[in-house]
Amino acid sequence: MNRDNSSRLFSVARKVMPGGVNSPVRAFNAVGGDPLFIKSASGSRITDVDGNEFIDYVGSWGPLIFGHAHPQIVSAITRQAQLGTSYGASTELEIQLAEKIVRAVPSVEVVRMVNSGTEAVMSALRLARGITGRDKIVKFAGCYHGHSDSLLVRAGSGLASLGIPECPGVVSSLAEKTVNLPFNNIERVRELFAKEGKKIAALIVEPIAGNMGVVPPTPGFLESLREVTREADALLIFDEVITGFRVALGGAQKLFGVNPDITCMGKIIGGGLPVGAYGGSREVMDHISPIGPVYQAGTLSGNPLAMAAGNEMLDLLSRNGIYETLERKSKKLCEGLRQHAEALGVQAQFTRVGSMFSMFFTDQKIVDFETVKSCDTDFFKRYFNGLLEEGIYIAPSQFEAGFVSAVHSDEEINLTLEANRKALAVARG
Ligand SMILES: *Cc1c(COP(=O)(O)O)cnc(C)c1O
């Protein structure tokens, strides 16, 4: 496969951008070689600047649950662009999107739009600290909540791929306020809360971890987090930036029947444009300015292009049977992956909730960051490059989720499985 144009662009990019990329997860550090430069994409296919076409399971890292350039989303954006791209004033589109979110997400009565998941989470933490007057935050190792200072400690996603446990530049007095615990370990949570519960402003969790690969919560884990935080009068924050509208219209909280105090969203609700949001009960959200004293603002917040795309996306998702279709396709894909691994004697663990999935190359049962880290990343590297060669694009790291979209056809899933068999055989050597 010729990738000369991508390589040429990458060498130019490195001259003008750090590492040649605008987000470290896009670099191919963990898998070797130069990253692809993309020219266009449509449906489940993505085409690079050398004209190679790939079936895409990255989906822009989660947002594209209806694939690339969905005609209805494109026309919603186009229509709005002709009416203006930003006003810095209120629009009806914002109300429409807020209403759709409030209707779908059980714990959200009021929602504030921002521009990214990072911003949503950063604002949610400030809100929790503002309400409780406490400053400690509890998170789980391997969970990623964006790159705000309080949360860059033992985080997942790019930090996991690049092996960065602590980030220079994060003020230590802030990092010290963040306690990291192992995911799915409720005993450790109870111990901490027994000692320090009254100092804890909030516990934040990805209800289904998606940034160390997919790690589902063990039965009862989320319920216990709800109970422990309530007893301590600390807020429970679900970071549903990936899971919101991905695993169900109402997100993981709907799927598991556990309601947090604050929900962070992003990715899907922007329909592929930059968006984040955080929401909760009216009582909680009324602490935010202009009603309350907790300040948070944004020049482009509720941007009309993003609202138009998000509205269209949520309309598409609320049609009957979408989540059943996603479940059926994803199940077919993942069962095929498992069969091939077994047939070839490759040690692998499979996790999946709806259309988010992972294949971990380890013999350990996957429950937390420690077990995830037992993976054979050299094997992954060979597997990734094998898949790429066969025209399948997955995230360039063992520690990221795969995403199936509603527009992946059965035929494309069969093609993927065929490629998978070859890539596994190559990786095994
Ligand atoms: C992607 C992600 C974020 C950060 O969102 P950005 O839009 O990249 O800032 C936060 N939390 C989770 C769970 C995410 O997956």
The ligand as a Gaussian input file, in Angstrom:
#p B3LYP/6-31G(d) Opt

LIG

0 1
 C      -13.119000      12.350000      24.496000
 C      -13.405000      12.363000      25.955000
 C      -13.293000      13.536000      26.715000
 C      -12.705000      14.799000      26.153000
 O      -13.485000      15.326000      25.146000
 P      -12.771000      16.367000      24.115000
 O      -13.911000      16.799000      23.257000
 O      -11.732000      15.572000      23.412000
 O      -12.208000      17.460000      24.928000
 C      -13.690000      13.500000      28.029000
 N      -14.169000      12.386000      28.588000
 C      -14.298000      11.235000      27.894000
 C      -14.879000      10.035000      28.551000
 C      -13.896000      11.184000      26.566000
 O      -13.963000      10.026000      25.896000

